Amino acid sequence: MNTPRYPKVEVQLSGEDGNAFFIIGRTTKALRQGGATAEDIAEYQEDAMSGDYDHVLQTTMSWVNVS
């Protein structure tokens, strides 16, 4: 398994609303709190929103630890 870009940032998605915008919002908040730059956050958001729901999940898992 590949290491996420921000391995110390964890986002809990299990048991939560599966809405793509919720996932992007929660991940954005976690990245901000984890010290990500504004440029990195914008890159995450742009990439996550460039595809379907599965793409949102895959992108999120490539940026942070998801539980």
PDB file with SEQRES, HELIX, SHEET and CRYST1 records, atoms N, CA, C and O in Angstrom:
SEQRES   1 A   67  MET ASN THR PRO ARG TYR PRO LYS VAL GLU VAL GLN LEU          
SEQRES   2 A   67  SER GLY GLU ASP GLY ASN ALA PHE PHE ILE ILE GLY ARG          
SEQRES   3 A   67  THR THR LYS ALA LEU ARG GLN GLY GLY ALA THR ALA GLU          
SEQRES   4 A   67  ASP ILE ALA GLU TYR GLN GLU ASP ALA MET SER GLY ASP          
SEQRES   5 A   67  TYR ASP HIS VAL LEU GLN THR THR MET SER TRP VAL ASN          
SEQRES   6 A   67  VAL SER                                                      
HELIX    1 AA1 ALA A   20  GLN A   33  1                                  14    
HELIX    2 AA2 ALA A   38  ALA A   48  1                                  11    
HELIX    3 AA3 TYR A   53  TRP A   63  1                                  11    
SHEET    1 AA1 2 TYR A   6  VAL A  11  0                                        
SHEET    2 AA1 2 VAL A  64  VAL A  66  1                                        
CRYST1    1.000    1.000    1.000  90.00  90.00  90.00 P 1           1          
ATOM      1  N   MET A   1       0.839  -1.186   0.000  1.00  0.00           N  
ATOM      2  CA  MET A   1       0.000   0.000   0.000  1.00  0.00           C  
ATOM      3  C   MET A   1       0.878   1.241   0.000  1.00  0.00           C  
ATOM      4  O   MET A   1       1.911   1.275   0.669  1.00  0.00           O  
ATOM      5  N   ASN A   2       0.477   2.243  -0.737  1.00  0.00           N  
ATOM      6  CA  ASN A   2       1.236   3.485  -0.831  1.00  0.00           C  
ATOM      7  C   ASN A   2       1.010   4.349   0.399  1.00  0.00           C  
ATOM      8  O   ASN A   2      -0.064   4.339   1.001  1.00  0.00           O  
ATOM      9  N   THR A   3       2.049   5.095   0.756  1.00  0.00           N  
ATOM     10  CA  THR A   3       1.958   6.015   1.880  1.00  0.00           C  
ATOM     11  C   THR A   3       1.285   7.305   1.405  1.00  0.00           C  
ATOM     12  O   THR A   3       1.649   7.854   0.365  1.00  0.00           O  
ATOM     13  N   PRO A   4       0.303   7.784   2.171  1.00  0.00           N  
ATOM     14  CA  PRO A   4      -0.352   9.037   1.781  1.00  0.00           C  
ATOM     15  C   PRO A   4       0.620  10.216   1.845  1.00  0.00           C  
ATOM     16  O   PRO A   4       1.635  10.164   2.539  1.00  0.00           O  
ATOM     17  N   ARG A   5       0.299  11.245   1.133  1.00  0.00           N  
ATOM     18  CA  ARG A   5       1.124  12.452   1.089  1.00  0.00           C  
ATOM     19  C   ARG A   5       1.277  13.089   2.470  1.00  0.00           C  
ATOM     20  O   ARG A   5       2.343  13.607   2.802  1.00  0.00           O  
ATOM     21  N   TYR A   6       0.218  13.050   3.269  1.00  0.00           N  
ATOM     22  CA  TYR A   6       0.247  13.558   4.647  1.00  0.00           C  
ATOM     23  C   TYR A   6      -0.088  12.393   5.588  1.00  0.00           C  
ATOM     24  O   TYR A   6      -1.218  12.291   6.065  1.00  0.00           O  
ATOM     25  N   PRO A   7       0.880  11.522   5.855  1.00  0.00           N  
ATOM     26  CA  PRO A   7       0.597  10.301   6.622  1.00  0.00           C  
ATOM     27  C   PRO A   7       0.193  10.534   8.078  1.00  0.00           C  
ATOM     28  O   PRO A   7      -0.410   9.657   8.698  1.00  0.00           O  
ATOM     29  N   LYS A   8       0.516  11.703   8.628  1.00  0.00           N  
ATOM     30  CA  LYS A   8       0.154  11.983  10.022  1.00  0.00           C  
ATOM     31  C   LYS A   8      -1.255  12.555  10.153  1.00  0.00           C  
ATOM     32  O   LYS A   8      -1.762  12.713  11.264  1.00  0.00           O  
ATOM     33  N   VAL A   9      -1.884  12.862   9.029  1.00  0.00           N  
ATOM     34  CA  VAL A   9      -3.246  13.400   9.040  1.00  0.00           C  
ATOM     35  C   VAL A   9      -4.213  12.236   8.853  1.00  0.00           C  
ATOM     36  O   VAL A   9      -4.109  11.474   7.892  1.00  0.00           O  
ATOM     37  N   GLU A  10      -5.159  12.109   9.790  1.00  0.00           N  
ATOM     38  CA  GLU A  10      -6.139  11.028   9.715  1.00  0.00           C  
ATOM     39  C   GLU A  10      -7.543  11.608   9.604  1.00  0.00           C  
ATOM     40  O   GLU A  10      -7.900  12.560  10.297  1.00  0.00           O  
ATOM     41  N   VAL A  11      -8.323  11.012   8.719  1.00  0.00           N  
ATOM     42  CA  VAL A  11      -9.699  11.434   8.508  1.00  0.00           C  
ATOM     43  C   VAL A  11     -10.595  10.218   8.697  1.00  0.00           C  
ATOM     44  O   VAL A  11     -10.434   9.206   8.016  1.00  0.00           O  
ATOM     45  N   GLN A  12     -11.538  10.325   9.624  1.00  0.00           N  
ATOM     46  CA  GLN A  12     -12.486   9.230   9.848  1.00  0.00           C  
ATOM     47  C   GLN A  12     -13.677   9.396   8.915  1.00  0.00           C  
ATOM     48  O   GLN A  12     -14.384  10.403   8.957  1.00  0.00           O  
ATOM     49  N   LEU A  13     -13.883   8.400   8.080  1.00  0.00           N  
ATOM     50  CA  LEU A  13     -15.014   8.431   7.163  1.00  0.00           C  
ATOM     51  C   LEU A  13     -15.998   7.310   7.430  1.00  0.00           C  
ATOM     52  O   LEU A  13     -17.160   7.396   7.031  1.00  0.00           O  
ATOM     53  N   SER A  14     -15.549   6.256   8.103  1.00  0.00           N  
ATOM     54  CA  SER A  14     -16.464   5.153   8.376  1.00  0.00           C  
ATOM     55  C   SER A  14     -17.546   5.608   9.349  1.00  0.00           C  
ATOM     56  O   SER A  14     -17.267   6.280  10.342  1.00  0.00           O  
ATOM     57  N   GLY A  15     -18.778   5.230   9.045  1.00  0.00           N  
ATOM     58  CA  GLY A  15     -19.904   5.606   9.888  1.00  0.00           C  
ATOM     59  C   GLY A  15     -20.373   7.027   9.682  1.00  0.00           C  
ATOM     60  O   GLY A  15     -21.222   7.514  10.429  1.00  0.00           O  
ATOM     61  N   GLU A  16     -19.833   7.702   8.679  1.00  0.00           N  
ATOM     62  CA  GLU A  16     -20.197   9.094   8.409  1.00  0.00           C  
ATOM     63  C   GLU A  16     -20.958   9.177   7.094  1.00  0.00           C  
ATOM     64  O   GLU A  16     -21.064   8.201   6.351  1.00  0.00           O  
ATOM     65  N   ASP A  17     -21.481  10.356   6.828  1.00  0.00           N  
ATOM     66  CA  ASP A  17     -22.180  10.640   5.583  1.00  0.00           C  
ATOM     67  C   ASP A  17     -21.239  10.381   4.408  1.00  0.00           C  
ATOM     68  O   ASP A  17     -20.102  10.852   4.422  1.00  0.00           O  
ATOM     69  N   GLY A  18     -21.685   9.650   3.402  1.00  0.00           N  
ATOM     70  CA  GLY A  18     -20.853   9.311   2.269  1.00  0.00           C  
ATOM     71  C   GLY A  18     -20.862  10.339   1.159  1.00  0.00           C  
ATOM     72  O   GLY A  18     -20.357  10.063   0.070  1.00  0.00           O  
ATOM     73  N   ASN A  19     -21.416  11.508   1.394  1.00  0.00           N  
ATOM     74  CA  ASN A  19     -21.488  12.564   0.404  1.00  0.00           C  
ATOM     75  C   ASN A  19     -20.079  13.027   0.020  1.00  0.00           C  
ATOM     76  O   ASN A  19     -19.243  13.262   0.892  1.00  0.00           O  
ATOM     77  N   ALA A  20     -19.816  13.157  -1.282  1.00  0.00           N  
ATOM     78  CA  ALA A  20     -18.489  13.538  -1.761  1.00  0.00           C  
ATOM     79  C   ALA A  20     -18.057  14.897  -1.205  1.00  0.00           C  
ATOM     80  O   ALA A  20     -16.894  15.072  -0.840  1.00  0.00           O  
ATOM     81  N   PHE A  21     -18.980  15.859  -1.139  1.00  0.00           N  
ATOM     82  CA  PHE A  21     -18.620  17.183  -0.630  1.00  0.00           C  
ATOM     83  C   PHE A  21     -18.302  17.148   0.862  1.00  0.00           C  
ATOM     84  O   PHE A  21     -17.458  17.910   1.335  1.00  0.00           O  
ATOM     85  N   PHE A  22     -18.971  16.273   1.602  1.00  0.00           N  
ATOM     86  CA  PHE A  22     -18.653  16.084   3.014  1.00  0.00           C  
ATOM     87  C   PHE A  22     -17.227  15.560   3.159  1.00  0.00           C  
ATOM     88  O   PHE A  22     -16.460  16.050   3.988  1.00  0.00           O  
ATOM     89  N   ILE A  23     -16.875  14.559   2.347  1.00  0.00           N  
ATOM     90  CA  ILE A  23     -15.539  13.971   2.400  1.00  0.00           C  
ATOM     91  C   ILE A  23     -14.479  15.018   2.078  1.00  0.00           C  
ATOM     92  O   ILE A  23     -13.476  15.124   2.783  1.00  0.00           O  
ATOM     93  N   ILE A  24     -14.693  15.782   1.027  1.00  0.00           N  
ATOM     94  CA  ILE A  24     -13.732  16.812   0.641  1.00  0.00           C  
ATOM     95  C   ILE A  24     -13.619  17.875   1.734  1.00  0.00           C  
ATOM     96  O   ILE A  24     -12.516  18.325   2.044  1.00  0.00           O  
ATOM     97  N   GLY A  25     -14.733  18.275   2.312  1.00  0.00           N  
ATOM     98  CA  GLY A  25     -14.713  19.271   3.385  1.00  0.00           C  
ATOM     99  C   GLY A  25     -13.996  18.783   4.626  1.00  0.00           C  
ATOM    100  O   GLY A  25     -13.186  19.505   5.207  1.00  0.00           O  
ATOM    101  N   ARG A  26     -14.286  17.571   5.028  1.00  0.00           N  
ATOM    102  CA  ARG A  26     -13.637  17.010   6.218  1.00  0.00           C  
ATOM    103  C   ARG A  26     -12.137  16.844   5.985  1.00  0.00           C  
ATOM    104  O   ARG A  26     -11.330  17.114   6.874  1.00  0.00           O  
ATOM    105  N   THR A  27     -11.776  16.402   4.797  1.00  0.00           N  
ATOM    106  CA  THR A  27     -10.355  16.222   4.480  1.00  0.00           C  
ATOM    107  C   THR A  27      -9.643  17.561   4.397  1.00  0.00           C  
ATOM    108  O   THR A  27      -8.513  17.689   4.867  1.00  0.00           O  
ATOM    109  N   THR A  28     -10.280  18.551   3.813  1.00  0.00           N  
ATOM    110  CA  THR A  28      -9.698  19.886   3.745  1.00  0.00           C  
ATOM    111  C   THR A  28      -9.420  20.424   5.144  1.00  0.00           C  
ATOM    112  O   THR A  28      -8.348  20.972   5.401  1.00  0.00           O  
ATOM    113  N   LYS A  29     -10.377  20.269   6.038  1.00  0.00           N  
ATOM    114  CA  LYS A  29     -10.201  20.731   7.418  1.00  0.00           C  
ATOM    115  C   LYS A  29      -9.035  19.999   8.090  1.00  0.00           C  
ATOM    116  O   LYS A  29      -8.215  20.619   8.768  1.00  0.00           O  
ATOM    117  N   ALA A  30      -8.966  18.692   7.900  1.00  0.00           N  
ATOM    118  CA  ALA A  30      -7.888  17.907   8.504  1.00  0.00           C  
ATOM    119  C   ALA A  30      -6.530  18.302   7.928  1.00  0.00           C  
ATOM    120  O   ALA A  30      -5.550  18.404   8.666  1.00  0.00           O  
ATOM    121  N   LEU A  31      -6.467  18.523   6.629  1.00  0.00           N  
ATOM    122  CA  LEU A  31      -5.207  18.961   6.016  1.00  0.00           C  
ATOM    123  C   LEU A  31      -4.777  20.308   6.574  1.00  0.00           C  
ATOM    124  O   LEU A  31      -3.604  20.511   6.886  1.00  0.00           O  
ATOM    125  N   ARG A  32      -5.722  21.225   6.699  1.00  0.00           N  
ATOM    126  CA  ARG A  32      -5.418  22.560   7.250  1.00  0.00           C  
ATOM    127  C   ARG A  32      -4.860  22.416   8.671  1.00  0.00           C  
ATOM    128  O   ARG A  32      -3.842  23.019   9.011  1.00  0.00           O  
ATOM    129  N   GLN A  33      -5.538  21.611   9.493  1.00  0.00           N  
ATOM    130  CA  GLN A  33      -5.095  21.406  10.874  1.00  0.00           C  
ATOM    131  C   GLN A  33      -3.760  20.665  10.937  1.00  0.00           C  
ATOM    132  O   GLN A  33      -2.998  20.822  11.891  1.00  0.00           O  
ATOM    133  N   GLY A  34      -3.482  19.855   9.910  1.00  0.00           N  
ATOM    134  CA  GLY A  34      -2.239  19.094   9.859  1.00  0.00           C  
ATOM    135  C   GLY A  34      -1.070  19.862   9.278  1.00  0.00           C  
ATOM    136  O   GLY A  34       0.022  19.311   9.137  1.00  0.00           O  
ATOM    137  N   GLY A  35      -1.280  21.124   8.938  1.00  0.00           N  
ATOM    138  CA  GLY A  35      -0.186  21.968   8.481  1.00  0.00           C  
ATOM    139  C   GLY A  35       0.030  22.001   6.983  1.00  0.00           C  
ATOM    140  O   GLY A  35       1.070  22.476   6.526  1.00  0.00           O  
ATOM    141  N   ALA A  36      -0.924  21.511   6.204  1.00  0.00           N  
ATOM    142  CA  ALA A  36      -0.791  21.557   4.745  1.00  0.00           C  
ATOM    143  C   ALA A  36      -0.825  23.006   4.269  1.00  0.00           C  
ATOM    144  O   ALA A  36      -1.494  23.856   4.856  1.00  0.00           O  
ATOM    145  N   THR A  37      -0.099  23.260   3.210  1.00  0.00           N  
ATOM    146  CA  THR A  37      -0.091  24.609   2.637  1.00  0.00           C  
ATOM    147  C   THR A  37      -1.399  24.866   1.900  1.00  0.00           C  
ATOM    148  O   THR A  37      -2.112  23.932   1.535  1.00  0.00           O  
ATOM    149  N   ALA A  38      -1.700  26.125   1.687  1.00  0.00           N  
ATOM    150  CA  ALA A  38      -2.898  26.494   0.929  1.00  0.00           C  
ATOM    151  C   ALA A  38      -2.826  25.928  -0.488  1.00  0.00           C  
ATOM    152  O   ALA A  38      -3.842  25.526  -1.056  1.00  0.00           O  
ATOM    153  N   GLU A  39      -1.628  25.901  -1.048  1.00  0.00           N  
ATOM    154  CA  GLU A  39      -1.448  25.350  -2.398  1.00  0.00           C  
ATOM    155  C   GLU A  39      -1.756  23.861  -2.429  1.00  0.00           C  
ATOM    156  O   GLU A  39      -2.415  23.380  -3.351  1.00  0.00           O  
ATOM    157  N   ASP A  40      -1.278  23.122  -1.418  1.00  0.00           N  
ATOM    158  CA  ASP A  40      -1.560  21.687  -1.352  1.00  0.00           C  
ATOM    159  C   ASP A  40      -3.052  21.425  -1.180  1.00  0.00           C  
ATOM    160  O   ASP A  40      -3.603  20.518  -1.804  1.00  0.00           O  
ATOM    161  N   ILE A  41      -3.697  22.210  -0.341  1.00  0.00           N  
ATOM    162  CA  ILE A  41      -5.137  22.042  -0.120  1.00  0.00           C  
ATOM    163  C   ILE A  41      -5.904  22.304  -1.411  1.00  0.00           C  
ATOM    164  O   ILE A  41      -6.820  21.557  -1.754  1.00  0.00           O  
ATOM    165  N   ALA A  42      -5.534  23.350  -2.119  1.00  0.00           N  
ATOM    166  CA  ALA A  42      -6.188  23.652  -3.393  1.00  0.00           C  
ATOM    167  C   ALA A  42      -5.955  22.531  -4.398  1.00  0.00           C  
ATOM    168  O   ALA A  42      -6.860  22.174  -5.153  1.00  0.00           O  
ATOM    169  N   GLU A  43      -4.748  21.975  -4.411  1.00  0.00           N  
ATOM    170  CA  GLU A  43      -4.441  20.854  -5.313  1.00  0.00           C  
ATOM    171  C   GLU A  43      -5.288  19.638  -4.971  1.00  0.00           C  
ATOM    172  O   GLU A  43      -5.830  18.988  -5.864  1.00  0.00           O  
ATOM    173  N   TYR A  44      -5.409  19.322  -3.663  1.00  0.00           N  
ATOM    174  CA  TYR A  44      -6.255  18.202  -3.244  1.00  0.00           C  
ATOM    175  C   TYR A  44      -7.693  18.413  -3.707  1.00  0.00           C  
ATOM    176  O   TYR A  44      -8.298  17.520  -4.301  1.00  0.00           O  
ATOM    177  N   GLN A  45      -8.237  19.595  -3.432  1.00  0.00           N  
ATOM    178  CA  GLN A  45      -9.632  19.874  -3.778  1.00  0.00           C  
ATOM    179  C   GLN A  45      -9.870  19.781  -5.280  1.00  0.00           C  
ATOM    180  O   GLN A  45     -10.861  19.198  -5.718  1.00  0.00           O  
ATOM    181  N   GLU A  46      -8.976  20.346  -6.057  1.00  0.00           N  
ATOM    182  CA  GLU A  46      -9.132  20.314  -7.513  1.00  0.00           C  
ATOM    183  C   GLU A  46      -9.092  18.878  -8.032  1.00  0.00           C  
ATOM    184  O   GLU A  46      -9.908  18.487  -8.866  1.00  0.00           O  
ATOM    185  N   ASP A  47      -8.136  18.102  -7.531  1.00  0.00           N  
ATOM    186  CA  ASP A  47      -8.019  16.704  -7.968  1.00  0.00           C  
ATOM    187  C   ASP A  47      -9.234  15.905  -7.531  1.00  0.00           C  
ATOM    188  O   ASP A  47      -9.793  15.145  -8.322  1.00  0.00           O  
ATOM    189  N   ALA A  48      -9.651  16.069  -6.271  1.00  0.00           N  
ATOM    190  CA  ALA A  48     -10.784  15.295  -5.758  1.00  0.00           C  
ATOM    191  C   ALA A  48     -12.060  15.587  -6.530  1.00  0.00           C  
ATOM    192  O   ALA A  48     -12.874  14.689  -6.744  1.00  0.00           O  
ATOM    193  N   MET A  49     -12.240  16.823  -6.946  1.00  0.00           N  
ATOM    194  CA  MET A  49     -13.473  17.210  -7.640  1.00  0.00           C  
ATOM    195  C   MET A  49     -13.419  16.953  -9.143  1.00  0.00           C  
ATOM    196  O   MET A  49     -14.366  17.284  -9.857  1.00  0.00           O  
ATOM    197  N   SER A  50     -12.340  16.374  -9.628  1.00  0.00           N  
ATOM    198  CA  SER A  50     -12.194  16.189 -11.072  1.00  0.00           C  
ATOM    199  C   SER A  50     -12.716  14.844 -11.568  1.00  0.00           C  
ATOM    200  O   SER A  50     -12.514  14.489 -12.729  1.00  0.00           O  
ATOM    201  N   GLY A  51     -13.384  14.101 -10.699  1.00  0.00           N  
ATOM    202  CA  GLY A  51     -13.884  12.794 -11.123  1.00  0.00           C  
ATOM    203  C   GLY A  51     -15.151  12.419 -10.383  1.00  0.00           C  
ATOM    204  O   GLY A  51     -15.840  13.268  -9.818  1.00  0.00           O  
ATOM    205  N   ASP A  52     -15.441  11.136 -10.399  1.00  0.00           N  
ATOM    206  CA  ASP A  52     -16.639  10.628  -9.742  1.00  0.00           C  
ATOM    207  C   ASP A  52     -16.380  10.344  -8.255  1.00  0.00           C  
ATOM    208  O   ASP A  52     -15.314  10.656  -7.724  1.00  0.00           O  
ATOM    209  N   TYR A  53     -17.371   9.752  -7.606  1.00  0.00           N  
ATOM    210  CA  TYR A  53     -17.281   9.473  -6.166  1.00  0.00           C  
ATOM    211  C   TYR A  53     -16.078   8.592  -5.838  1.00  0.00           C  
ATOM    212  O   TYR A  53     -15.368   8.846  -4.864  1.00  0.00           O  
ATOM    213  N   ASP A  54     -15.845   7.549  -6.652  1.00  0.00           N  
ATOM    214  CA  ASP A  54     -14.686   6.685  -6.411  1.00  0.00           C  
ATOM    215  C   ASP A  54     -13.384   7.467  -6.509  1.00  0.00           C  
ATOM    216  O   ASP A  54     -12.436   7.207  -5.769  1.00  0.00           O  
ATOM    217  N   HIS A  55     -13.346   8.425  -7.425  1.00  0.00           N  
ATOM    218  CA  HIS A  55     -12.149   9.254  -7.558  1.00  0.00           C  
ATOM    219  C   HIS A  55     -11.929  10.103  -6.300  1.00  0.00           C  
ATOM    220  O   HIS A  55     -10.791  10.292  -5.870  1.00  0.00           O  
ATOM    221  N   VAL A  56     -13.005  10.607  -5.720  1.00  0.00           N  
ATOM    222  CA  VAL A  56     -12.898  11.363  -4.464  1.00  0.00           C  
ATOM    223  C   VAL A  56     -12.253  10.484  -3.390  1.00  0.00           C  
ATOM    224  O   VAL A  56     -11.332  10.914  -2.695  1.00  0.00           O  
ATOM    225  N   LEU A  57     -12.741   9.261  -3.262  1.00  0.00           N  
ATOM    226  CA  LEU A  57     -12.192   8.350  -2.249  1.00  0.00           C  
ATOM    227  C   LEU A  57     -10.724   8.026  -2.524  1.00  0.00           C  
ATOM    228  O   LEU A  57      -9.896   8.078  -1.615  1.00  0.00           O  
ATOM    229  N   GLN A  58     -10.407   7.698  -3.756  1.00  0.00           N  
ATOM    230  CA  GLN A  58      -9.023   7.356  -4.106  1.00  0.00           C  
ATOM    231  C   GLN A  58      -8.085   8.540  -3.879  1.00  0.00           C  
ATOM    232  O   GLN A  58      -6.982   8.376  -3.358  1.00  0.00           O  
ATOM    233  N   THR A  59      -8.524   9.716  -4.269  1.00  0.00           N  
ATOM    234  CA  THR A  59      -7.710  10.912  -4.072  1.00  0.00           C  
ATOM    235  C   THR A  59      -7.496  11.171  -2.582  1.00  0.00           C  
ATOM    236  O   THR A  59      -6.379  11.455  -2.149  1.00  0.00           O  
ATOM    237  N   THR A  60      -8.565  11.072  -1.807  1.00  0.00           N  
ATOM    238  CA  THR A  60      -8.467  11.297  -0.367  1.00  0.00           C  
ATOM    239  C   THR A  60      -7.489  10.314   0.268  1.00  0.00           C  
ATOM    240  O   THR A  60      -6.661  10.705   1.091  1.00  0.00           O  
ATOM    241  N   MET A  61      -7.580   9.043  -0.110  1.00  0.00           N  
ATOM    242  CA  MET A  61      -6.676   8.031   0.450  1.00  0.00           C  
ATOM    243  C   MET A  61      -5.228   8.237   0.019  1.00  0.00           C  
ATOM    244  O   MET A  61      -4.311   7.768   0.692  1.00  0.00           O  
ATOM    245  N   SER A  62      -5.017   8.928  -1.086  1.00  0.00           N  
ATOM    246  CA  SER A  62      -3.631   9.204  -1.503  1.00  0.00           C  
ATOM    247  C   SER A  62      -3.045  10.418  -0.782  1.00  0.00           C  
ATOM    248  O   SER A  62      -1.837  10.649  -0.827  1.00  0.00           O  
ATOM    249  N   TRP A  63      -3.901  11.185  -0.123  1.00  0.00           N  
ATOM    250  CA  TRP A  63      -3.435  12.369   0.591  1.00  0.00           C  
ATOM    251  C   TRP A  63      -3.336  12.176   2.095  1.00  0.00           C  
ATOM    252  O   TRP A  63      -2.416  12.703   2.721  1.00  0.00           O  
ATOM    253  N   VAL A  64      -4.281  11.418   2.699  1.00  0.00           N  
ATOM    254  CA  VAL A  64      -4.339  11.265   4.159  1.00  0.00           C  
ATOM    255  C   VAL A  64      -4.648   9.819   4.515  1.00  0.00           C  
ATOM    256  O   VAL A  64      -5.040   9.026   3.659  1.00  0.00           O  
ATOM    257  N   ASN A  65      -4.466   9.485   5.793  1.00  0.00           N  
ATOM    258  CA  ASN A  65      -4.906   8.183   6.303  1.00  0.00           C  
ATOM    259  C   ASN A  65      -6.408   8.239   6.535  1.00  0.00           C  
ATOM    260  O   ASN A  65      -6.914   9.149   7.191  1.00  0.00           O  
ATOM    261  N   VAL A  66      -7.104   7.268   5.998  1.00  0.00           N  
ATOM    262  CA  VAL A  66      -8.553   7.209   6.120  1.00  0.00           C  
ATOM    263  C   VAL A  66      -8.929   6.040   7.014  1.00  0.00           C  
ATOM    264  O   VAL A  66      -8.435   4.925   6.845  1.00  0.00           O  
ATOM    265  N   SER A  67      -9.814   6.311   7.969  1.00  0.00           N  
ATOM    266  CA  SER A  67     -10.300   5.231   8.844  1.00  0.00           C  
ATOM    267  C   SER A  67     -11.810   5.178   8.792  1.00  0.00           C  
ATOM    268  O   SER A  67     -12.422   4.340   9.456  1.00  0.00           O  
TER     269      SER A  67                                                      
END                                                                             
